[in-house]
Amino acid sequence: MKTIVLGGGVIGVATAFYLRQQGCEVTLIEREPDVALATSFGNAGVIAPGYVTPWAAPGMPAKILKYLFKPASPLIFRPTFDPAQWRWIARWLRECDLERFRVNKQRMQRIAYYSRECLHEFRSHHPFDYGRSQGYLQLFRSEYDAELAQPALAVLRDAGIAYREVSAAQCVDIEPGLRWARVTPLSGIHLPDDEAGDCARFTRELRAICERNGVRFRFDTRVTSLDVQGGAVRGVRVQSESGGEQGGANVGANAGGRSGETVPADSVVVALGVDSAALLAPLGVKVPLYPVKGYSATLPVIDDEKAPRAALMDESLKTAITRFGNNLRVAGTAELGNRQATLREQALQTLMKVLGDWFPHAAAPRSAHFWVGRRPMTPDGAPLLGPSGIDNVWLNLGHGSTGWAMSMGSARVVADLVTQRKPEIDLDGLTLARYGK
Ligand SMILES: Cc1cc2nc3c(=O)[nH]c(=O)nc-3n(C[C@H](O)[C@H](O)[C@H](O)COP(=O)(O)OP(=O)(O)OC[C@H]3O[C@@H](n4cnc5c(N)ncnc54)[C@H](O)[C@@H]3O)c2cc1C
């Protein structure tokens, strides 16, 4: 079966891997010159299935209001006239109720735990280094933030997930580099089974494995639309980003300008991250995706003893600090209302403040390499996997703030559906059907 995967982020590449493993002839199309150059590039790298949490949570609207007026804030909101923004916010607010939160969190955890299983199984066959570390420590600066984490803790308890509520001193035992912190945590939560790793590095290695297994990658190629006839997909229309002629079937269109081409396909998986909605909308497939920008800083470690060993989360400022081998990554901020991938000084300052508060001597701030990415967020936090409503067009998108943690499982499930196998987990609440489609 000729299958085309659209998008070379962690989600698309993982999907290509499993589709090939299941016998498909796979081509992946990506507009950039390599994989993992968009949202999968500079994320925090945390794989914490016990922690995956919808951002729509009880108390969040109040917390957001509180932060809107603070200089060091994990949230930046620019109201716009974009109706899509307001529709998304209205849906998000509806999901903040306790019962919805529990349901959404359980759905996200189902796919995240399965994903970790898939990752571990994959790793046992393909051991390679991607800056992996073990354990995840959440730090609370105030009673208020510790209180806000209570519903999430209840879900962990109910699900029997290993976690430990720890004192400030115990936080230092877990992460001795905190001895040099400029602030003292009120308390923390330690999740020993969670882990972290460099998502982009992993995706590049996975690309190499896919290529060795026979997956074809077409870079510098923009997908412009899907060729759908009689309710079923026939192919993908693409355009060369470099303007050069593309090889392959049915070359035509736009003589003298950028060459257009339709690449024939029996099945198509849409994994274009935040850009998925624009491709699907003209076909009447409405996916409630909104780009929520986030930022990161990557810095070389200069003092190992004073640096973190694994991944931490400053719960109060919603900023993660992760160790990837000789580097540190600080990542966070949710910015709504600006679709452009431009760096915002306020967000970068918050990142550097968090690093300076917890690990002031671990890295030199001037060595920071800053990055901005756009999270493909659904209002309820869970991704959209499986049928799109158009025959043989499949979705693997909307992974929001936890796409790396959900990547291998989501890819496996979608590959199972494409090849007409029964997925190993229940997909209830993880498909477009939950939005009434
Ligand atoms: C600051 C920040 C921190 C994060 N931290 C974590 C974390 O700790 N743990 C975690 O699990 N997740 C985290 N995430 C989320 C995670 O990075 C995303 O969920 C994940 O990368 C989404 O992957 P994707 O493959 O869907 O999207 P992308 O990586 O964006 O891939 C989509 C690809 O499609 C391509 N594309 C788009 N349109 C077209 C087109 N028309 N034609 C051809 N190609 C196209 C793009 O170039 C891109 O390569 C974080 C995100 C941010 C921003």
The ligand as a MOL file (V3000), in Angstrom:
LIG
                    3D

  0  0  0     0  0            999 V3000
M  V30 BEGIN CTAB
M  V30 COUNTS 53 58 0 0 0
M  V30 BEGIN ATOM
M  V30 1 C 8.3620 25.2420 24.4830 0
M  V30 2 C 7.8310 23.8590 24.2230 0
M  V30 3 C 8.1100 22.8470 25.1250 0
M  V30 4 C 7.6150 21.5560 24.9080 0
M  V30 5 N 7.9560 20.5630 25.7820 0
M  V30 6 C 7.5210 19.3120 25.5720 0
M  V30 7 C 7.8850 18.2600 26.4540 0
M  V30 8 O 8.6330 18.4540 27.4050 0
M  V30 9 N 7.3940 17.0190 26.2180 0
M  V30 10 C 6.5790 16.7650 25.1740 0
M  V30 11 O 6.1260 15.6340 25.0410 0
M  V30 12 N 6.2210 17.7340 24.3030 0
M  V30 13 C 6.6710 18.9920 24.4820 0
M  V30 14 N 6.3190 19.9960 23.6200 0
M  V30 15 C 5.3590 19.6920 22.5540 0
M  V30 16 C 5.9990 18.9830 21.3700 0
M  V30 17 O 7.1650 19.6710 20.9810 0
M  V30 18 C 4.9890 18.9200 20.2290 0
M  V30 19 O 3.7720 18.3740 20.6770 0
M  V30 20 C 5.5050 18.0690 19.0900 0
M  V30 21 O 6.7860 18.4890 18.6960 0
M  V30 22 C 4.5440 18.1190 17.9070 0
M  V30 23 O 5.1090 17.3410 16.8940 0
M  V30 24 P 4.5010 17.3360 15.4490 0
M  V30 25 O 5.3020 16.3570 14.6680 0
M  V30 26 O 3.0310 17.1800 15.5210 0
M  V30 27 O 4.7330 18.8320 14.9040 0
M  V30 28 P 6.0230 19.4800 14.2310 0
M  V30 29 O 7.2560 19.0780 14.9090 0
M  V30 30 O 5.7350 20.9240 14.1150 0
M  V30 31 O 6.0280 18.8060 12.7990 0
M  V30 32 C 5.1530 19.1800 11.7640 0
M  V30 33 C 5.9700 19.2400 10.4870 0
M  V30 34 O 5.1280 19.5150 9.3890 0
M  V30 35 C 5.8290 20.3490 8.5120 0
M  V30 36 N 4.8630 21.0480 7.6640 0
M  V30 37 C 3.8800 21.8990 8.0760 0
M  V30 38 N 3.1520 22.2960 7.0170 0
M  V30 39 C 3.6720 21.6850 5.9360 0
M  V30 40 C 3.3240 21.6820 4.5600 0
M  V30 41 N 2.2900 22.4040 4.0880 0
M  V30 42 N 4.0420 20.9150 3.7220 0
M  V30 43 C 5.0900 20.1540 4.1890 0
M  V30 44 N 5.4590 20.1220 5.4880 0
M  V30 45 C 4.7630 20.8870 6.3460 0
M  V30 46 C 6.6050 21.2840 9.4130 0
M  V30 47 O 7.7140 21.8580 8.7510 0
M  V30 48 C 7.0100 20.3340 10.5300 0
M  V30 49 O 8.2910 19.7760 10.3250 0
M  V30 50 C 6.8030 21.2950 23.7880 0
M  V30 51 C 6.5340 22.3110 22.8700 0
M  V30 52 C 7.0430 23.5820 23.0700 0
M  V30 53 C 6.7670 24.6680 22.0730 0
M  V30 END ATOM
M  V30 BEGIN BOND
M  V30 1 1 1 2
M  V30 2 1 2 3
M  V30 3 2 2 52
M  V30 4 2 3 4
M  V30 5 1 4 5
M  V30 6 1 4 50
M  V30 7 2 5 6
M  V30 8 1 6 7
M  V30 9 1 6 13
M  V30 10 2 7 8
M  V30 11 1 7 9
M  V30 12 1 9 10
M  V30 13 2 10 11
M  V30 14 1 10 12
M  V30 15 2 12 13
M  V30 16 1 13 14
M  V30 17 1 14 15
M  V30 18 1 14 50
M  V30 19 1 15 16
M  V30 20 1 16 17
M  V30 21 1 16 18
M  V30 22 1 18 19
M  V30 23 1 18 20
M  V30 24 1 20 21
M  V30 25 1 20 22
M  V30 26 1 22 23
M  V30 27 1 23 24
M  V30 28 2 24 25
M  V30 29 1 24 26
M  V30 30 1 24 27
M  V30 31 1 27 28
M  V30 32 2 28 29
M  V30 33 1 28 30
M  V30 34 1 28 31
M  V30 35 1 31 32
M  V30 36 1 32 33
M  V30 37 1 33 34
M  V30 38 1 33 48
M  V30 39 1 34 35
M  V30 40 1 35 36
M  V30 41 1 35 46
M  V30 42 1 36 37
M  V30 43 1 36 45
M  V30 44 2 37 38
M  V30 45 1 38 39
M  V30 46 1 39 40
M  V30 47 2 39 45
M  V30 48 1 40 41
M  V30 49 2 40 42
M  V30 50 1 42 43
M  V30 51 2 43 44
M  V30 52 1 44 45
M  V30 53 1 46 47
M  V30 54 1 46 48
M  V30 55 1 48 49
M  V30 56 2 50 51
M  V30 57 1 51 52
M  V30 58 1 52 53
M  V30 END BOND
M  V30 END CTAB
M  END
